[in-house]
Amino acid sequence: MLNLRQLEVLRAVVQYRTTVGAAERLGMSQPSVSNTIRHVETVLGFPLFERVSNRLSPTAETLILLEEAEPLFLLRDAVNQRAADLQAGRIGRIRIASTAELSEAIMPKVIADFANRSPGIQISLETRPLDSVLQVVESGLADVAFVIAPYEHHALEYQRIATLRAVCLCQEDDPLAQLSEVTPKDLDPRPLAGPQVANRIGLMIAESFGKSGVDYHPSIETRFMNAASRIVAHGRGVALIDELSAYAVLRPGLAIRPYRPELSFELSAVLSRTKQPSRQTKRFIRAFAECTETLLADIAAAIAGPAR
């Protein structure tokens, strides 16, 4: 019977007591305000205002009508505020999936910094193996995933964040720490903790060893590279892992050395090809990329060390 705009006109006239004041408040012409009042009076069948000393005085019926309509205005204002918050990136939801290496090495810092800047955004993080991470993005259960060395998938889009180098993590008093670079032959006689050949990164490492004529047989096999780094940090063996996983556990007593032949892993953000990412998701990807760039610069400084 009445729409919200008509009720808004009535409320403005009650507030300013003139059609001119109401028109200025609403950005309408004075005739449009007057026509709206006449139309509503015709529809309702009773007068809405009485003219008293060149001012419009609302009737009792008008005041009752606007009192009932007040919750509609409050709801409208709440919706507009929510829309403004969404536009400004102050509220929203981001569902993130990540492999274990990234969930430990970088994700906590990115999430903490992002949440401090945007406390109204709800963030969830799922840590899964690579195959499962890709599946949750494809199925729509995650808005974005971050992975190392992904494989191609027709339903997914990959945004390259950085290229991670393979490095050797060892004790600071280990002879390897004195080398300018570590090769498969240097690692061959050592107790090695590293990814199992059954997974993608382990296979890449094995191929790198094979090109140097060395078999890749880690004495401690792990599914994730962060587990290998933690084993070395606790005093057992050496590890050939990505530089983020190595740097995450770096402390006095440990050293990171470059690996040759050069072996690298692509660090990527993964999105669905069929779903447009939200503004908040895009902001999070940018924040992740910026944090990665800073960390890699710190890692480059940490790797620079003594040479043989």
Disulfide bonds with the S-S distance in Angstrom:
none
